[in-house]
Amino acid sequence: MKVSKYEFKDKSTADAKIKALGVATDEDGNEYPTHSHSIVKLGHIVLEQPELDEDGEIIKEAVLSENYHLDVAWNEKEITTIEEEAILDEDGMVITPEVTSIDHPYGWKSASVDLETNGVHSFFGIDYLAHKI
Amino acid sequence: MANPTLAMIPSGYKAGKVYSVLPANGDGDFTTFTRASFATRLNNAGFIETVDANIPRLDYTSGSCPVLLLEEQKINNLTDSEDFNNWTKLNITAATNTTMSPSGDASADTITRNSTAASYVNKTFTKEEEDSLEMTLSVFVKKNVGDFFAMRAQGTYPNRVDSLFQFSTETFTSSESGNNFSFISASFKKYANDWYRLNVSFETDEAATLTTLFSPRSLTGQVDSTDSASDSSVFIWGAQCENDNSTSYIKTTTSAQTRLKDVCKDGGNSVLFNGNYQSDLLNPLRLRSTYFENLQGTTDILNSFLCDGVLSYGSTMFVDLQKSFKDRTIGRISISDSSTSNAVVISKKTNNSQFYLFITRANGDIVAEITTDVDYDVRNKIAISWEVDSFKFYVNGFLVHTVTSGETPIDLNAFAFNGSNESLFNFFGEINQVHYYNSSLQNLEIEKLTSYSSFEKMAESQLCNVE
């Protein structure tokens, strides 16, 4: 599994990228993903908490990110490209293993964000820094 | 009554695998279990514990008999779920790690307010979209000073829901304020050592953010009401706010955390599901096979008779499940040929109030089907039996549908908690047990199997008290 963080200019752009990963329609007429990646919509993340008065009314608004954020746990198999096929001998034993590469799906790389920490969100028990692309 | 050919009663597991109790040789085990993230469960000692990735969860929330807990992906939006000193505080103090928490370690905090009108801890997060969403706020609390605990979920002020829990009566009082922010339900679950998990579900307004507030109280009132005492306090741990219903606890620290979905499949194999596997029914046939001893390929002959309908033996699938949470997806439990071509399927509809039961054969043609209403949040026992020209569907002790013509699915090879042993339509809920019989049980047998073992059990399953 690989974990990546993305920011898009707005929600509709993010939704379009998600839809391009593959969707189908179920028997109830609802769309469902046909890929096995795990996507978390974080939205316009809170950069600064709001300030409330004694009634709970906001006296200073929260500061939100201008961009729309996603975290994705990619299924590694589905984003792996075989660059060179394995070379086998006559008995089917591997002489030279295949060469593979892992990269963001088409159109996602430009929106990726590279952090030095886990950021505002992580997958439970999974260290982003150890799993990022 | 015949013994099941496959019986998975949650009891044994290891990383990536759930064991079936029958058959004893392991042929019925579910050999694929995945969940890429950590998750939590209530263990048999009554404590909430974190389990590593790909470890199946046998959860004891419902009592001494564990269930296999299968949950969808969920995010806990509240950071510092166990550290209330890191929440924004107004006229309240938070002492950290003061008492034993539901996880069995000294990680619960004490929050103590004064009598000032507004005394609370609060935390704000961004919703996944600026839209009206069904969400649930939950927190573990234990009574200390004062008999009440106030909770609030708030969008654009004054749009909010307030709920007040009274420990001594175990009752909630809830109210709505403002516009477009509505109360759905409030409930609690008791845990060991007098801990309660309080759950308040609501539909938000379209604000980008949601603010959650907590306050202990000695008087009735809301988080921003004056209190009679200047030292009302409560032990508190494990705050969580998530979309839709409350699910298992997800611990957070400095960042929101997502628990990934559970996937369980690859139960059994092609030998087990295709009739020639130590069947009580087939044993006589095996004995009679001595008549064919001068012929080669006895098994082929028997199979040809079966395919031609000269002989037939049926099968029965039984599931005993509960959904204590709604989800927005179709969730299926199936025995299939690892495709949609041949399959026996129990499918939860997205409306969370019906199951669609169906059997496919050949190229996915529907042989028999029925959509049936069910009560959610209770145990449901569902059985499907099939043999040539006889397909029967049972729900909670009742035969709900019969089809009297059609061929049976072939080449079945996997029991799975998804649509066709692939990765789509995963079922999320609590599994009490699943069985497969390589005979079509008699009506009375299935009615007994899918009924309750006593009047008390029936009442309990329907959340009724017997006095």
Interface residues (C-beta under 8 A of the other chain):
Chain A: M1 K11 D26 E27 D28 N30 Y32 T34 S36 S38 V40 K41 L42 G43 H44 I45 V46 Q49 P50 L52 D53 E54 D55 G56 E57 I58 A62 L64 D71 A73 N118 G119 V120 H121 S122 F123 F124 G125 I126
Chain B: A36 S37 F38 A39 T50 D52 A53 Q73 I75 T79 T88 L90 T116 A117 A118 Y120 N122 K123 T124 F125 T126 K127 E128 E129 E130 R152 Q154 Y157 P158 R160 A208 T209 T211 L213 V223 D224 I250 K251 T254 S255 A256 Q257 T258 R259 L260 K261 R328 T329 I330 S347 K349 T350 N351 Y356 S423 L424 F425
